[in-house]
């Protein structure tokens, strides 16, 4: 299933278009079920998109649940916390009415009990209406890192959430699994810059998913991925 590719001339244009697309996904979920759910990624890239989406007044944000694609195992006081980033940039203004479900569950490490709690919280959300992924220059997406100790399980397992440790990940991580992500109603890959464009072209070529785990997302046949890119 080939990805759908959309190219924009500026970061602001991309942010506005992605906000439009995701808002439509959430509105459809609310119309169909009375609620909607969204999983977002951290990092510096999505900040403009978060602000554009969070300012939308045409959504009943009180019916929306927001969670994370992945998280470093740090509390929200850390400037490396994805939860902190999302609360500061997305869950403001109209979007402050949304419910937020964190992945970090406390403690020094993502042990079995903490992952079980995170998995239960994610399962309770139900199907995601949209999931937005990023991509690193090493070809990781979500917390699917090359060399990750549970990478195979993250890409093939049936649980919604898994802990992972990898040389390039820094802290221990917790991530939604590939199966949970591709079950979303809409799946997006948001990348910016020429370096990411080159990484994407490499990922679309032949090669191992263990070397560039984003390939698992690009090659899966459950859900077409829409790539949003700008220089």
Beta strands, then each sheet from edge to edge (+ up, - down):
strand 1: 4-8
strand 2: 36-40
strand 3: 64-68
strand 4: 70-72
strand 5: 99-101
strand 6: 130-133
strand 7: 161-164
strand 8: 173-176
strand 9: 187-192
strand 10: 225-230
sheet 1: 1+ 10+ 9+ 6+ 2+ 3+ 5+
sheet 2: 4+ 8- 7+
end
